[in-house]
Amino acid sequence: MKLELAVPDMSCGGCANAIARAIAGLDPAAAVDIDVSTKIVKVASTLTSTQLTEAIAAAGFHPSVKD
């Protein structure tokens, strides 16, 4: 599944690393592309959107699925 998430409270490279680690913790094979300037996380993974948003939320962020 390819998914695009908005993470409005992601503000730096450290935030991006924390999000990437949270996703990799559930799916080490996930392809993750993070753009801090636009606050967008693109993920290609076998995880559901709920699993991805919950993993990012557990890392302290507030993601939402982009339409």
C-alpha positions in Angstrom: 0.0 0.0 0.0 1.3 3.5 -0.9 0.2 6.2 1.5 0.8 9.9 1.9 0.5 11.3 5.4 0.5 14.9 6.6 2.5 15.4 9.8 2.0 19.1 10.7 4.1 18.9 13.9 7.2 17.5 12.2 9.7 20.3 12.2 13.2 19.0 11.8 15.5 16.1 10.7 15.3 14.6 14.2 11.5 14.4 13.9 11.9 12.8 10.5 14.3 10.2 11.9 11.9 9.4 14.7 9.1 8.9 12.3 11.2 6.7 10.0 12.3 4.6 13.0 8.7 4.2 14.2 7.7 2.9 10.8 10.7 0.7 10.4 9.9 -0.8 13.8 6.7 -2.3 12.4 7.8 -2.8 8.8 11.6 -2.9 8.2 11.0 -3.3 4.4 8.9 -0.2 4.1 10.0 2.5 1.7 9.8 5.8 3.5 10.2 9.3 1.9 10.0 12.2 4.3 9.9 15.9 3.3 10.3 18.1 6.4 9.7 21.3 4.5 6.2 20.2 3.3 5.6 18.0 6.4 4.7 15.1 4.2 5.6 11.4 4.8 5.2 9.0 1.8 5.2 5.3 2.7 5.1 2.2 0.6 4.4 -0.6 3.0 2.3 -3.7 3.7 0.9 -2.0 6.8 -2.5 -0.4 6.9 -3.1 3.3 7.2 -4.2 2.8 10.8 -1.1 0.9 11.7 1.1 3.6 10.2 -0.7 6.5 11.8 -0.7 4.7 15.2 3.1 4.1 14.9 3.7 7.7 14.1 1.4 8.9 16.9 3.2 6.6 19.4 6.4 8.5 18.4 4.7 11.7 19.5 3.3 13.2 16.3 -0.1 13.8 14.9 -0.4 12.3 11.4 -3.4 12.4 9.1 -3.9 10.6 5.8 -3.9 12.9 2.8 -6.6 12.5 0.2 
